[in-house]
């Protein structure tokens, strides 16, 4: 489908439900369909597939592509799909991007490569040849959001140069707002600049974000969209009031990774499954902590 032109856009890295390990530990494609049908009724703008929240490192390429095909069929032409690629190889990135587009993705999210110092050379070869428009994500330590400082993958000036390429749709910022505030001054105004953390929606919008890509979008898409809309309209107090309600929920879920996200979604009635083996699900005490935070956020009764 055509990507909406009106901001803010809010997308979420979608989780992958798995069947029980005692069965086959396979992705539960029927559950994915049911979850997509629920998200279609929310203000969520699109789905990000093959992500840290989706347990991308635990999936085979065949499974990753089948997930894209499943979401593409289930969405019925609504919303849009961003397919994720995390490879330092130009050749492999282009191959994966083409396969994702064939499976149904409209945009390709490419992580700044972590295993090569030639970031400029990588993107100069990838961006013009990619099978769809590129969203560059600045996330150098996926899965370590709360345990280490945000790492800087390449200079702010270079990020600005890369996002100016014709085949770039936009940029997803890291949690280092001091650095990203400077990046924003280099990114062209006609390109999307998305914040990448649910607790930083107001702060991200304050430095110029006009959208978001974050885990919390799965759990609270309406609230995330409203925060950005209010901030872009200059209604700081109203946006801040919603943001403050969500901060504890975002922390309690994100600190538990995929297991935390799945626990939260189950509390909302989604068919979230469990993390893929050997990752354990949340313990009952952790689920109760998440439940309490979600009640404070008015996400559940």
ROLOKOL-508627 format. One record per residue: residue number from 1; residue in one letter; x, y, z of N, C-alpha, C in turn. Coordinates in Angstrom, 3 decimals. Each point is the difference from the previous one (the first is absolute). Example, Ala and Ser with C-alpha at 12.3 -4.5 7.8 and 13.67 -1.06 7.14 Angstrom:
2
pati|nukol|n.east|n.north|n.up|ca.east|ca.north|ca.up|c.east|c.north|c.up
1|a|13.190|-5.690|7.800|-0.890|1.190|0.000|0.900|1.200|0.000
2|s|-0.350|1.050|-0.720|0.820|1.190|0.060|-0.770|1.090|0.730
This chain:
301
pati|nukol|n.east|n.north|n.up|ca.east|ca.north|ca.up|c.east|c.north|c.up
1|x|0.844|-1.194|0.000|-0.844|1.194|0.000|0.874|1.237|0.000
2|x|-0.516|1.142|-0.464|0.776|1.242|0.084|0.251|0.367|1.462
3|x|1.201|0.468|0.291|0.333|0.399|1.362|-0.632|1.352|0.272
4|x|-0.721|0.157|1.118|-0.659|1.272|0.285|0.967|1.167|-0.044
5|x|-0.461|1.113|-0.500|0.845|1.188|-0.099|-0.139|0.913|1.210
6|x|-1.026|-0.241|0.813|-0.250|0.874|1.151|0.678|-0.545|1.247
7|x|0.792|0.823|0.645|0.671|-0.375|1.242|-0.897|0.344|1.195
8|x|0.198|-0.660|1.147|1.072|-0.950|0.275|-0.341|-1.426|-0.423
9|x|1.032|-0.734|-0.385|-0.120|-1.430|-0.234|0.565|-0.726|1.209
10|x|-0.711|-1.017|0.453|0.448|-0.805|1.130|0.035|-1.452|-0.446
11|x|1.180|-0.599|0.010|0.145|-1.403|-0.364|0.583|-0.758|1.186
12|x|-0.208|-1.318|0.000|0.458|-0.809|1.127|0.687|-1.261|-0.489
13|x|1.143|-0.343|0.589|0.649|-1.281|-0.304|-0.862|-1.137|0.551
14|x|-0.595|-0.767|-0.880|-0.992|-0.998|0.410|0.654|-1.235|0.618
15|x|-0.571|-0.517|1.095|0.525|-1.227|0.605|-0.376|-1.222|-0.838
16|x|0.710|-1.085|0.219|-0.276|-1.262|-0.681|-0.515|-1.019|1.004
17|x|-1.267|-0.395|-0.087|-0.489|-1.073|0.881|0.573|-1.352|-0.448
18|x|0.356|-0.823|0.966|0.488|-1.352|-0.305|-0.898|-1.033|0.672
19|x|-0.141|-1.136|-0.664|-0.717|-1.106|0.618|0.855|-0.592|1.113
20|x|-0.609|-0.717|0.949|0.770|-0.557|1.136|1.158|-0.871|-0.467
21|x|1.070|0.033|0.777|1.196|-0.766|-0.354|-0.303|-1.494|-0.053
22|x|-0.903|-0.460|0.852|-0.324|-1.434|0.019|-0.689|-0.430|-1.303
23|x|-0.511|0.973|-0.751|-0.570|-0.313|-1.306|1.114|0.101|-1.051
24|x|0.259|1.208|-0.506|1.087|0.133|-0.984|0.739|1.333|0.076
25|x|-0.419|0.907|0.938|0.688|1.281|0.190|-0.008|0.840|-1.273
26|x|-0.944|-0.253|-0.898|-0.057|0.702|-1.288|-0.787|1.297|0.130
27|x|0.245|0.978|-0.877|-0.835|1.197|-0.004|-1.473|-0.377|-0.174
28|x|-0.851|0.656|0.758|-1.435|-0.272|-0.073|-0.619|1.009|-0.976
29|x|-0.076|-0.376|-1.259|-0.446|0.924|-1.036|-1.478|0.352|0.160
30|x|-0.797|-0.931|0.504|-1.414|0.305|0.236|-0.148|1.065|1.078
31|x|0.835|-0.084|1.037|-0.034|1.021|1.054|0.442|1.349|-0.550
32|x|1.003|0.003|-0.879|0.438|1.253|-0.629|-1.163|0.643|-0.739
33|x|-0.754|-0.785|-0.739|-1.153|0.537|-0.725|-1.015|0.614|0.954
34|x|-0.304|-0.705|1.078|-0.984|0.515|0.958|0.468|1.308|0.624
35|x|1.281|0.081|0.324|0.528|1.231|0.592|-0.052|1.158|-0.986
36|x|0.345|-0.255|-1.258|-0.059|1.051|-1.020|-1.421|0.533|-0.118
37|x|-0.980|-0.877|0.015|-1.392|0.443|-0.109|-0.377|0.938|1.138
38|x|0.569|-0.211|1.185|-0.266|0.905|1.125|0.705|1.336|-0.203
39|x|1.260|-0.047|-0.439|0.744|1.252|-0.195|-0.583|0.843|-1.141
40|x|-0.682|-0.645|-0.927|-0.627|0.767|-1.084|-1.058|0.964|0.529
41|x|-0.522|-0.276|1.176|-1.041|0.842|0.596|0.578|1.120|0.854
42|x|1.326|0.152|0.011|0.672|1.017|0.808|0.620|1.066|-0.909
43|x|0.504|1.103|0.587|0.674|1.030|-0.807|1.413|-0.369|-0.446
44|x|0.437|-1.240|0.283|1.325|-0.422|-0.455|0.106|0.186|-1.509
45|x|1.087|0.632|-0.444|0.137|0.304|-1.432|0.530|-1.183|-0.802
46|x|0.847|-0.825|0.627|0.598|-1.099|-0.743|0.712|-0.980|0.905
47|x|0.450|-1.092|-0.608|0.656|-1.093|0.709|1.476|-0.057|-0.391
48|x|0.868|-0.163|0.993|1.420|-0.211|-0.253|0.290|-1.469|0.279
49|x|0.420|-0.724|-1.014|0.215|-1.435|0.108|1.481|-0.323|-0.168
50|x|0.454|-1.015|0.724|1.428|-0.342|0.098|0.711|1.058|0.841
51|x|-0.288|-0.016|1.278|0.530|0.988|0.932|0.434|-0.695|1.280
52|x|0.642|0.751|0.885|0.382|-0.551|1.296|-1.229|-0.437|0.783
53|x|-1.054|0.809|-0.006|-1.226|-0.379|0.697|-0.647|-1.231|-0.610
54|x|0.233|-0.211|-1.296|-0.529|-1.180|-0.666|0.901|-1.208|0.108
55|x|1.059|0.087|0.825|0.956|-1.088|0.213|0.663|-0.434|-1.311
56|x|0.443|0.990|-0.778|0.560|-0.271|-1.316|1.181|-0.960|0.046
57|x|0.814|0.070|1.062|1.171|-0.872|0.086|-0.378|-1.463|0.215
58|x|-1.246|-0.252|0.391|-0.456|-1.362|0.249|-0.741|-0.587|-1.210
59|x|-0.094|0.763|-1.075|-0.780|-0.417|-1.172|0.908|-0.344|-1.167
60|x|-0.397|-0.996|-0.771|0.678|-0.277|-1.262|-0.477|0.999|-1.044
61|x|0.733|0.128|-1.091|-0.446|0.915|-1.057|-1.328|-0.461|-0.576
62|x|-0.196|-1.285|-0.148|-1.277|-0.502|-0.512|-1.147|0.440|0.904
63|x|0.197|-0.086|1.314|-1.037|0.416|0.941|-0.230|1.501|-0.058
64|x|1.075|0.775|-0.106|-0.145|1.454|-0.053|-0.826|0.427|-1.219
65|x|0.247|-0.620|-1.136|-0.751|0.342|-1.207|-1.443|-0.467|0.106
66|x|-0.222|-1.151|0.613|-1.370|-0.493|0.140|-0.806|0.898|0.935
67|x|0.656|0.571|1.000|-0.683|0.962|0.880|-0.450|1.213|-0.799
68|x|0.869|0.516|-0.873|-0.386|1.143|-0.842|-1.177|-0.378|-0.893
69|x|0.041|-1.167|-0.601|-1.108|-0.436|-0.868|-1.299|-0.122|0.799
70|x|0.113|-0.506|1.225|-1.183|-0.180|0.841|-0.627|1.339|0.358
71|x|0.835|0.951|0.422|-0.517|1.329|0.352|-0.561|0.684|-1.237
72|x|0.670|-0.151|-1.121|-0.468|0.618|-1.244|-1.384|-0.509|-0.370
73|x|-0.227|-1.297|0.146|-1.312|-0.561|-0.328|-1.056|0.429|1.015
74|x|0.386|0.057|1.277|-0.969|0.296|1.058|-0.432|1.459|0.014
75|x|0.846|0.907|-0.453|-0.322|1.436|0.120|-1.041|0.452|-1.019
76|x|-0.244|-0.777|-1.021|-1.046|0.339|-0.964|0.210|1.324|-0.707
77|x|1.253|0.336|-0.273|0.280|1.247|-0.700|0.063|1.216|0.899
78|x|-0.178|-0.175|1.312|0.064|1.123|0.938|1.405|0.118|0.609
79|x|0.291|1.181|0.495|1.274|0.308|0.653|1.171|-0.356|-0.932
80|x|1.229|-0.015|0.489|1.130|-0.339|-0.854|0.999|-0.830|0.787
81|x|0.899|-0.646|-0.729|0.965|-0.919|0.604|1.414|0.508|-0.244
82|x|0.795|-0.006|1.071|1.425|0.289|-0.085|0.741|-1.301|0.302
83|x|0.838|-0.442|-0.924|0.788|-1.205|0.211|1.386|0.354|0.499
84|x|0.473|-0.714|1.015|1.276|0.324|0.613|1.165|-0.810|-0.545
85|x|1.125|0.683|-0.203|1.246|-0.638|-0.417|1.104|0.439|0.949
86|x|0.805|-0.958|0.459|1.133|0.293|0.867|1.190|-0.793|-0.523
87|x|0.720|0.562|-0.958|1.141|-0.680|-0.605|1.040|1.030|-0.404
88|x|1.292|-0.267|0.249|1.046|0.927|-0.426|0.424|-0.214|-1.453
89|x|-0.578|-1.014|-0.648|0.355|-0.327|-1.383|-0.913|0.731|-0.975
90|x|0.591|0.698|-0.962|-0.792|0.673|-1.033|-0.807|-1.023|-0.788
91|x|0.660|-1.059|-0.461|-0.670|-1.007|-0.829|-1.139|-0.673|0.743
92|x|0.239|-0.382|1.256|-1.025|-0.694|0.766|-1.144|0.944|0.364
93|x|0.306|1.237|0.308|-1.050|0.978|0.299|-0.921|0.182|-1.196
94|x|0.567|0.148|-1.182|-0.814|0.186|-1.203|-0.838|-1.240|-0.300
95|x|0.569|-1.179|0.205|-0.749|-1.228|-0.241|-1.173|-0.127|0.966
96|x|0.263|0.259|1.288|-1.069|-0.089|0.994|-1.079|1.049|-0.257
97|x|0.405|1.195|-0.367|-0.971|1.063|-0.274|-0.930|-0.388|-1.147
98|x|0.564|-0.565|-1.043|-0.825|-0.417|-1.139|-0.996|-1.080|0.411
99|x|0.450|-0.960|0.798|-0.886|-1.065|0.453|-1.126|0.552|0.881
100|x|0.312|0.975|0.852|-1.020|0.598|0.862|-1.046|0.755|-0.807
101|x|0.426|0.714|-1.012|-0.939|0.727|-0.847|-0.891|-0.983|-0.760
102|x|0.579|-1.077|-0.500|-0.798|-1.018|-0.685|-1.034|-0.621|0.938
103|x|0.324|-0.074|1.289|-0.914|-0.573|0.985|-1.097|0.972|0.422
104|x|0.185|1.318|-0.286|-1.060|0.953|0.317|0.412|1.268|0.702
105|x|1.289|0.193|0.281|0.439|1.212|0.710|0.049|1.199|-0.943
106|x|-0.439|1.157|0.498|0.076|1.238|-0.775|1.267|0.796|0.281
107|x|0.555|-0.165|1.201|1.217|0.703|0.396|0.985|-1.013|0.574
108|x|1.287|0.335|-0.049|1.034|-0.862|0.553|0.737|0.763|1.089
109|x|-0.067|-0.519|1.229|0.731|0.603|1.119|1.384|-0.633|0.061
110|x|1.034|0.826|-0.137|1.367|-0.501|-0.006|0.771|0.604|1.168
111|x|0.557|-0.880|0.815|0.782|0.453|1.145|1.378|0.471|-0.458
112|x|0.462|1.100|0.559|1.375|0.429|-0.259|0.909|-1.181|0.323
113|x|0.830|-0.441|-0.946|0.764|-1.241|0.202|0.963|0.092|1.167
114|x|0.074|-1.111|0.730|0.818|-0.036|1.218|1.341|-0.694|-0.209
115|x|0.187|-0.672|-1.117|1.204|-0.800|-0.206|0.874|0.528|-1.125
116|x|-0.164|1.258|-0.351|0.884|0.646|-0.963|0.131|1.463|0.359
117|x|1.177|0.542|-0.197|0.204|1.429|0.257|-0.364|0.844|-1.215
118|x|-0.219|-0.652|-1.142|-0.287|0.730|-1.233|-1.510|0.212|-0.154
119|x|-0.572|0.753|0.926|-1.444|0.238|-0.025|-0.403|0.776|-1.256
120|x|0.788|0.986|-0.368|-0.318|0.773|-1.205|-0.024|-0.907|-1.236
121|x|1.047|-0.817|-0.168|0.069|-0.875|-1.156|-1.146|-0.992|-0.046
122|x|-0.385|-0.497|1.176|-1.117|-0.948|0.086|-1.289|0.638|-0.526
123|x|-0.366|1.151|0.545|-1.264|0.615|-0.386|0.052|0.604|-1.406
124|x|1.140|0.464|-0.435|0.095|0.534|-1.355|-0.283|-1.073|-1.047
125|x|0.307|-1.253|0.348|-0.290|-1.103|-0.921|-1.398|-0.576|0.220
126|x|-0.475|0.013|1.242|-1.286|-0.625|0.318|-1.189|0.883|-0.369
127|x|0.031|1.264|0.405|-1.193|0.842|-0.130|-0.493|0.117|-1.438
128|x|0.852|0.326|-0.969|-0.537|0.173|-1.363|-0.505|-1.297|-0.621
129|x|0.475|-1.139|0.488|-0.328|-1.284|-0.622|-1.042|-0.798|0.773
130|x|-0.419|0.488|1.148|-0.973|-0.737|0.808|-1.333|-0.098|-0.736
131|x|-0.702|-1.099|0.243|-1.242|-0.292|-0.721|-1.160|0.888|0.430
132|x|0.148|0.735|1.095|-1.033|0.932|0.467|0.692|1.118|0.762
133|x|-0.761|1.025|0.345|0.584|1.093|0.767|0.522|-0.508|1.345
134|x|1.059|0.637|0.465|0.729|-0.441|1.180|-0.330|0.879|1.204
135|x|-0.158|-0.642|1.140|-0.059|0.689|1.290|1.262|-0.390|0.758
136|x|0.863|0.958|0.290|1.240|-0.277|0.720|-0.275|0.050|1.496
137|x|0.426|-1.053|0.710|-0.185|-0.016|1.450|1.354|0.071|0.690
138|x|0.085|0.858|1.002|1.228|0.184|0.770|-0.154|-0.760|1.313
139|x|0.297|-1.278|-0.053|-0.180|-0.866|1.169|1.158|-0.986|-0.009
140|x|1.071|0.351|0.664|1.238|-0.765|-0.103|0.091|-1.158|0.983
141|x|-0.915|-0.068|0.975|0.023|-1.088|0.977|-1.415|-0.492|0.244
142|x|-0.636|-0.593|-1.012|-1.386|-0.462|0.172|-0.102|-1.013|1.134
143|x|-1.051|0.151|0.793|-0.192|-0.900|1.128|0.693|0.431|1.268
144|x|0.832|1.037|-0.078|0.739|0.466|1.179|-0.417|1.428|0.362
145|x|-1.257|0.331|-0.267|-0.475|1.372|0.156|0.207|0.557|1.404
146|x|-0.188|-0.845|1.003|0.023|0.494|1.378|1.264|-0.369|0.755
147|x|0.903|-0.758|-0.629|1.172|-0.486|0.723|1.304|0.648|-0.429
148|x|-0.047|0.840|-1.018|1.225|0.669|-0.446|-0.360|1.327|-0.641
149|x|0.917|0.963|0.012|-0.281|1.282|-0.647|-0.224|-0.182|-1.506
150|x|-0.793|0.888|-0.587|-0.224|-0.058|-1.443|1.316|0.281|-0.727
151|x|0.378|-0.917|-0.876|1.247|0.147|-0.738|-0.217|0.831|-1.263
152|x|0.981|0.817|-0.338|-0.062|0.811|-1.211|0.648|-0.772|-1.130
153|x|-0.753|-0.236|-1.068|0.482|-0.835|-1.084|0.739|0.737|-1.095
154|x|-0.297|1.287|-0.147|0.645|0.778|-1.066|-0.277|1.479|0.280
155|x|0.805|0.923|-0.503|-0.187|1.418|0.330|-1.347|0.565|-0.447
156|x|-0.460|0.999|0.725|-1.278|0.635|-0.315|-0.007|0.576|-1.411
157|x|1.109|0.586|-0.405|0.062|0.587|-1.346|-0.211|-1.054|-1.085
158|x|0.580|-1.192|0.204|-0.152|-1.056|-0.994|-1.433|-0.520|-0.033
159|x|-0.630|-0.111|1.168|-1.408|-0.415|0.020|-0.836|0.968|-0.818
160|x|0.272|1.296|0.149|-0.725|0.988|-0.793|0.219|-0.177|-1.489
161|x|1.244|-0.259|-0.397|0.288|-0.223|-1.421|-0.722|-1.226|-0.532
162|x|-0.009|-1.075|0.780|-0.622|-1.242|-0.457|-1.514|0.123|-0.106
163|x|-0.612|0.678|0.959|-1.456|0.136|-0.045|-0.448|0.906|-1.136
164|x|0.899|0.789|-0.548|-0.347|0.875|-1.125|-0.077|-0.751|-1.328
165|x|0.450|-1.261|-0.041|-0.058|-0.782|-1.232|-1.449|-0.150|-0.458
166|x|-0.183|-0.060|-1.311|-1.354|-0.060|-0.561|-0.795|-1.210|0.475
167|x|0.651|-1.142|0.174|-0.724|-1.226|0.339|-0.116|-0.227|1.505
168|x|0.180|1.050|0.798|-0.151|-0.102|1.454|-1.326|0.632|0.415
169|x|-0.785|-0.760|0.744|-1.283|0.485|0.506|0.175|0.790|1.287
170|x|0.898|-0.498|0.875|0.167|0.694|1.266|1.013|-0.679|0.893
171|x|-0.054|0.353|1.267|1.035|-0.355|0.980|-0.651|-0.269|1.344
172|x|0.475|-1.056|0.687|-0.464|-0.317|1.352|1.140|0.292|0.965
173|x|-0.240|0.907|0.927|1.045|0.470|0.912|0.256|-0.977|1.134
174|x|1.183|0.107|0.579|0.355|-0.770|1.189|-0.551|0.703|1.245
175|x|0.314|-0.581|1.164|-0.450|0.594|1.261|0.931|1.096|0.499
176|x|1.083|0.268|-0.716|0.949|1.050|0.395|-0.506|1.333|-0.554
177|x|-0.856|0.655|0.754|-0.656|1.209|-0.508|0.970|1.162|-0.184
178|x|1.048|0.039|0.786|0.986|1.077|-0.187|0.617|-0.103|-1.384
179|x|0.362|-1.225|-0.384|0.564|-0.224|-1.332|-1.072|0.204|-1.070
180|x|-1.188|-0.545|0.225|-1.041|0.039|-1.030|-0.545|1.410|-0.225
181|x|0.065|0.847|1.015|-0.420|1.388|-0.204|0.882|0.667|-1.050
182|x|1.267|-0.361|0.001|0.913|0.531|-1.017|-0.248|-0.658|-1.356
183|x|-0.269|-1.326|0.015|-0.315|-0.683|-1.251|-1.180|0.679|-0.691
184|x|-0.986|0.397|0.795|-1.218|0.596|-0.585|0.324|1.239|-0.823
185|x|1.044|0.714|0.359|0.348|1.210|-0.745|0.581|-0.324|-1.378
186|x|0.438|-1.236|-0.199|0.580|-0.405|-1.280|-0.976|-0.778|-0.876
187|x|-1.006|-0.630|0.593|-0.962|-0.787|-0.776|-0.941|0.951|-0.742
188|x|-0.166|-0.164|-1.314|-0.885|0.898|-0.757|-1.419|0.008|0.559
189|x|-0.640|1.132|-0.050|-1.329|0.151|0.574|-1.057|-0.807|-0.747
190|x|0.283|-0.393|-1.233|-0.994|-0.775|-0.748|0.126|-1.501|0.244
191|x|0.920|-0.400|0.887|0.151|-1.408|0.358|-0.570|-0.252|1.394
192|x|-0.561|-1.205|0.203|-0.541|-0.332|1.322|1.134|-0.140|1.013
193|x|-0.249|0.501|1.190|0.944|-0.105|1.121|-0.802|-0.550|1.170
194|x|0.207|-1.280|0.312|-0.806|-0.685|1.005|0.785|-0.247|1.272
195|x|-0.648|0.220|1.129|0.597|-0.386|1.269|-0.155|-1.505|0.170
196|x|0.920|-0.620|0.752|0.018|-1.452|0.085|-0.271|-0.565|1.372
197|x|-0.630|0.789|0.882|-0.246|-0.475|1.357|-1.298|0.589|0.528
198|x|-0.834|-0.853|0.596|-1.305|0.450|0.474|0.052|0.996|1.132
199|x|1.056|-0.041|0.815|0.124|0.964|1.100|0.542|1.338|-0.461
200|x|0.432|0.081|-1.252|0.611|1.221|-0.517|-0.851|0.657|-1.084
201|x|-1.296|-0.281|-0.008|-0.850|0.577|-1.039|-0.057|1.519|0.091
202|x|-0.242|0.531|1.195|-0.063|1.455|0.129|1.371|0.622|-0.246
203|x|1.037|-0.616|0.558|1.351|0.532|-0.189|0.418|-0.086|-1.463
204|x|-0.324|-1.119|-0.657|0.338|-0.145|-1.410|-0.707|1.027|-0.853
205|x|-1.293|0.209|0.277|-0.750|1.001|-0.763|0.559|1.395|0.241
206|x|0.501|0.240|1.214|0.549|1.319|0.321|1.237|0.321|-0.826
207|x|0.748|-1.032|-0.429|1.179|0.268|-0.838|-0.329|-0.153|-1.488
208|x|-1.284|-0.248|-0.314|-0.403|0.006|-1.399|-0.496|-1.307|-0.570
209|x|-0.218|-1.031|0.836|-0.541|-1.260|-0.513|-1.435|0.201|-0.469
210|x|-0.339|-0.615|-1.127|-1.361|0.085|-0.529|-0.644|-1.382|-0.133
211|x|0.532|-0.968|0.765|-0.534|-1.345|0.009|0.784|-0.838|0.984
212|x|-0.335|-1.299|0.065|0.673|-0.861|0.969|-0.033|-1.443|-0.455
213|x|1.039|-0.721|0.392|0.081|-1.448|-0.189|0.488|-0.573|1.311
214|x|-0.885|-0.652|0.762|0.418|-0.489|1.316|-0.929|-1.093|0.485
215|x|0.518|-0.797|0.944|-0.731|-1.119|0.568|-1.355|0.404|0.549
216|x|-0.068|1.150|0.681|-1.238|0.412|0.655|-1.144|0.187|-0.989
217|x|0.322|0.189|-1.272|-1.050|0.133|-1.004|-0.857|-1.231|-0.133
218|x|0.523|-1.174|0.362|-0.805|-1.219|-0.009|-1.055|0.020|1.094
219|x|0.350|0.587|1.136|-0.820|-0.067|1.204|-0.924|1.202|0.136
220|x|0.482|1.165|-0.384|-0.761|1.240|0.181|0.062|0.867|-1.261
221|x|-0.442|-0.517|-1.136|0.128|0.778|-1.244|-0.782|1.306|0.012
222|x|-1.184|-0.012|0.588|-0.814|1.224|0.014|0.668|1.082|0.839
223|x|0.522|-0.384|1.154|0.647|0.966|0.888|1.279|0.552|-0.621
224|x|0.787|-0.877|-0.636|1.241|0.449|-0.636|-0.303|0.989|-1.127
225|x|-1.004|-0.323|-0.792|-0.383|0.888|-1.095|-0.482|1.339|0.539
226|x|-0.777|-0.049|1.079|-0.544|1.239|0.566|1.107|0.884|0.562
227|x|0.986|-0.600|0.654|1.113|0.792|0.543|0.691|0.768|-1.120
228|x|0.327|-0.681|-1.077|0.692|0.659|-1.105|-0.877|1.062|-0.650
229|x|-1.265|-0.315|-0.178|-0.900|0.978|-0.617|-0.099|1.261|0.857
230|x|-0.121|-0.172|1.302|-0.083|1.153|0.901|1.298|0.796|-0.005
231|x|1.125|-0.686|0.030|1.285|0.695|-0.018|0.173|0.797|-1.282
232|x|-0.369|-0.582|-1.123|0.153|0.695|-1.276|-0.948|1.182|-0.110
233|x|-1.073|-0.018|0.810|-0.939|1.121|0.032|0.370|1.020|1.074
234|x|1.087|-0.250|0.727|0.447|0.936|1.030|-0.707|-0.144|1.329
235|x|-0.725|-1.103|0.203|-0.752|-0.203|1.241|0.828|-0.858|0.960
236|x|1.052|0.592|0.538|0.973|-0.722|0.810|-0.606|-0.580|1.261
237|x|-0.795|0.756|0.731|-0.530|-0.477|1.277|-0.873|-1.233|-0.182
238|x|-0.848|0.022|-1.018|-0.870|-1.153|-0.250|0.817|-1.221|-0.400
239|x|1.014|0.208|-0.841|0.852|-1.109|-0.427|0.786|-0.555|1.188
240|x|0.509|0.880|0.816|0.820|-0.425|1.143|-0.823|-0.819|0.990
241|x|-1.264|0.351|0.175|-0.852|-0.732|0.939|-0.159|-1.457|-0.439
242|x|-0.158|-0.229|-1.294|-0.118|-1.370|-0.510|1.343|-0.713|0.109
243|x|1.060|0.705|-0.360|1.338|-0.598|0.061|0.326|-0.487|1.399
244|x|-0.301|0.792|1.009|0.309|-0.383|1.374|-0.743|-1.263|0.414
245|x|-1.211|-0.189|-0.508|-0.754|-1.217|0.316|0.662|-1.248|-0.573
246|x|0.692|0.167|-1.126|0.522|-1.154|-0.732|1.420|-0.401|0.366
247|x|0.724|0.875|0.659|1.434|-0.240|0.209|0.269|-1.291|0.761
248|x|-0.739|-0.262|1.075|0.264|-1.212|0.784|-0.351|-1.255|-0.789
249|x|-1.074|0.058|-0.766|-0.358|-1.144|-0.844|1.103|-0.283|-1.007
250|x|0.477|1.040|-0.661|1.059|-0.172|-0.993|1.236|-0.628|0.644
251|x|0.371|0.472|1.175|1.196|-0.513|0.677|-0.177|-1.462|0.401
252|x|-1.119|-0.309|0.620|-0.199|-1.357|0.511|-0.081|-1.025|-1.134
253|x|-0.564|0.377|-1.136|-0.069|-0.920|-1.132|1.364|-0.127|-0.660
254|x|0.596|1.142|-0.329|1.246|-0.012|-0.765|1.134|-0.667|0.770
255|x|0.022|0.142|1.302|1.062|-0.594|0.800|-0.067|-1.527|0.007
256|x|-1.114|-0.552|-0.468|-0.164|-1.460|-0.048|0.015|-0.532|-1.424
257|x|0.325|0.858|-0.956|0.177|-0.427|-1.374|-1.251|-0.576|-0.627
258|x|0.197|-0.984|-0.875|-1.127|-0.604|-0.708|-1.003|-0.624|0.962
259|x|0.496|-0.576|1.100|-0.897|-0.606|0.984|-0.913|1.052|0.627
260|x|0.550|1.191|0.282|-0.814|1.069|0.575|-1.053|0.488|-0.961
261|x|0.376|0.172|-1.263|-0.967|0.447|-0.999|-1.126|-1.009|-0.145
262|x|0.336|-1.276|-0.022|-1.036|-1.025|-0.167|-0.908|-0.072|1.222
263|x|0.558|0.195|1.182|-0.827|0.018|1.203|-0.999|1.151|-0.043
264|x|0.468|1.169|-0.425|-0.884|1.167|-0.080|-1.107|-0.219|-1.028
265|x|0.359|-0.556|-1.143|-1.002|-0.225|-1.041|-1.042|-1.031|0.443
266|x|0.431|-1.012|0.735|-0.964|-0.980|0.515|-0.987|0.667|0.945
267|x|0.479|0.944|0.810|-0.893|0.723|0.899|-1.030|0.814|-0.774
268|x|0.343|0.376|-1.230|-0.926|0.740|-0.859|-0.874|-0.922|-0.837
269|x|0.220|-1.304|0.109|-0.820|-0.949|-0.735|0.560|-0.442|-1.336
270|x|1.254|0.363|-0.301|0.625|-0.451|-1.237|0.461|-1.454|0.148
271|x|0.183|-0.650|-1.129|0.501|-1.372|-0.033|1.513|0.075|-0.192
272|x|0.726|0.300|1.069|1.417|0.344|-0.106|0.938|-1.187|0.074
273|x|-0.474|-1.147|0.494|0.878|-1.146|0.124|1.087|0.228|1.043
274|x|1.103|-0.745|-0.156|1.109|0.114|0.934|1.274|0.264|-0.799
275|x|1.070|0.448|0.653|1.258|0.179|-0.727|0.500|-1.343|-0.537
276|x|0.855|0.054|-1.000|0.544|-1.235|-0.561|1.066|-0.574|0.928
277|x|0.021|-1.314|0.082|0.976|-0.684|0.853|1.426|0.402|-0.387
278|x|0.852|0.227|1.001|-0.191|-0.326|1.420|-0.468|1.163|0.865
279|x|-0.410|1.105|-0.600|-0.411|1.161|0.797|-1.258|-0.333|0.794
280|x|0.001|0.186|1.326|-1.188|-0.316|0.803|-1.033|1.118|-0.065
281|x|-1.257|-0.313|0.231|-1.009|1.045|0.126|0.161|0.739|1.320
282|x|-0.727|1.067|0.162|0.057|0.745|1.260|-0.515|-0.858|1.150
283|x|0.656|0.113|1.132|-0.488|-0.655|1.209|-1.281|0.679|0.460
284|x|-0.851|-0.708|0.755|-1.263|0.600|0.470|0.193|1.351|0.697
285|x|1.064|0.135|0.792|0.234|1.273|0.686|0.286|1.123|-0.996
286|x|0.710|-0.307|-1.069|0.283|0.999|-1.038|-1.279|0.399|-0.729
287|x|-0.848|-0.973|-0.248|-1.279|0.295|-0.659|-0.827|0.955|0.861
288|x|0.006|-0.228|1.301|-0.761|0.873|0.889|0.583|1.404|0.032
289|x|1.320|0.110|-0.081|0.628|1.326|-0.063|-0.433|0.737|-1.264
290|x|-0.007|-0.709|-1.101|-0.436|0.611|-1.261|-1.481|0.355|0.070
291|x|-0.807|-0.880|0.576|-1.438|0.271|0.133|-0.245|1.272|0.797
292|x|0.723|0.151|1.095|-0.170|1.198|0.834|0.361|1.259|-0.757
293|x|1.107|-0.042|-0.744|0.417|1.169|-0.786|-1.031|0.322|-1.071
294|x|-0.558|-1.004|-0.629|-0.999|0.231|-1.054|-1.293|0.557|0.568
295|x|-0.332|-0.372|1.220|-1.185|0.576|0.636|0.227|1.481|0.299
296|x|1.181|0.334|0.482|0.331|1.418|0.247|-0.079|0.790|-1.286
297|x|0.388|-0.629|-1.117|-0.038|0.664|-1.294|-1.384|0.012|-0.628
298|x|-0.974|-0.596|0.703|-1.385|-0.096|-0.506|-0.098|-0.803|-1.298
299|x|0.892|-0.980|-0.149|-0.044|-0.860|-1.182|-0.874|-1.231|0.249
300|x|-0.143|-0.387|1.266|-0.904|-1.099|0.385|-0.737|0.416|1.264
301|x|-1.084|-0.686|0.287|-0.774|0.335|1.182|0.520|-0.636|1.260
